[in-house]
Amino acid sequence: MPESRDPDLPDHTGVAAAPAHDLRAPQAPVDWHSAYAGLVRQLPGLAARAPVTLCGFSTCVDAYIRLEEARPLLEADPARPAGRLARQVLERAWRGVGGEIHVDWPEGPAWLDANLPTRLGLGGTGAQAAQVLATLGAPTLVTVGDRSARQLERFHPKVGVALAEGPVPVAAVAGGPIPGKPAHYIIEFAADSEVGGRALPRSSRIICRFADDPLEHDPWFEAHSRRLAGQAGAAILSGYNEVPPDQLAAALAHTNELAAAWRAAGLRLIHLELGDFPDMATAWQVMDGLRGPASSLGLSLSELDALLPDGRPVPERAVELAERMAVDRVAVHYDTYALAVTRDDPQAELQALMAGSLLASTRAWHGEVRVPDQVPRGAMFQPPPCPPVGTLGRWNLAACATPWLRRPAATIGLGDSFLAGTLLVLGQT
């Protein structure tokens, strides 16, 4: 990946790197608030210089629900489907666990719409990353198979979509009257709220899917992405955790071929954002199926713990994934820190992690995608589990504290916002 560290960003190269056997050695203090304040000033320039990002293959409509406002669900008969869903959600919320669940209840969406207050938003990792980049002013091209008005109206007007003749802003595309595919229902909850007789330890969200969701089929995107790959800064592969099991092998083979064509055209940064799988054996199948074309992997700490639950330090497990997938970097994001192992410049990686963390925190603070104009008020900084820059064997290591908010206005899309920020930096040419 090209070096892209802005000279105005505080340089952490003077911080001693922890040796591989002592990743938790004491760290020199870092003024993270000042470092992020400097990054706020740099983001507009990064966006203005950014090449196009290719964003696939997950796009949907989300329906948002606040758990604190979901009394009809929480009071539903435990023997009925609504009551069983409530139990699943509560058991996660009580443990502070978000993630994604598949719900075997075909009538569920209609029941939720009729009984709970919902609001609609844009869903899907590729689509939400495109939304963030477009808000900053960076160019994107996103897969959109469902071109209903309900879907297209969720996008920022400057997000790029493909037509037969070429990419255009989504505002130039007329949406069809057909409702499109079912929404995903996202139940949010806030730390310290009392739900079901217990105080919740953490703010998060649970994505409830009532049907499997194949990757977006967008032949125009595929055709134009092949042409643009040599000029693009980065590409996103996502959505495999929602594919029906009997379609996964074909989906992997198809996107593997497309990503290989991108790499052959000169695109170096092809990022797989893993997502939350109900069966982590399927996650390994996806990682192995994209080994070769993918050059970067991203996942949350909870996803890493599900994949490799042995309790070793996070950097060691990240290196194991990187070497198994033969990628150049693996990034892990969590509430209070972000960390990456990389074969490339750790200073560029540090700036990327901070850009992603700033965008995610800004979204958490405002409850929506915004261009950062300051470090979020009330943000707390906790030392990451290793120094900002270091080494681990043959790998470079970067880590940052995030501007963490205990009670964010929203938790939806924070990982996707983080992803957008990292690619904004690392995709610079």
Beta strands, then each sheet from edge to edge (+ up, - down):
strand 1: 53-55
strand 2: 60-66
strand 3: 99-102
strand 4: 119-123
strand 5: 140-142
strand 6: 160-163
strand 7: 166-169
strand 8: 184-189
strand 9: 194-195
strand 10: 198-199
strand 11: 204-209
strand 12: 234-237
strand 13: 270-273
strand 14: 296-300
strand 15: 329-333
strand 16: 337-342
strand 17: 389-392
strand 18: 395-401
sheet 1: 5+ 1+ 12+ 13+ 14+ 15+ 16- 18+ 17-
sheet 2: 3+ 11+ 8- 2- 4+
sheet 3: 6+ 7-
sheet 4: 9+ 10-
end
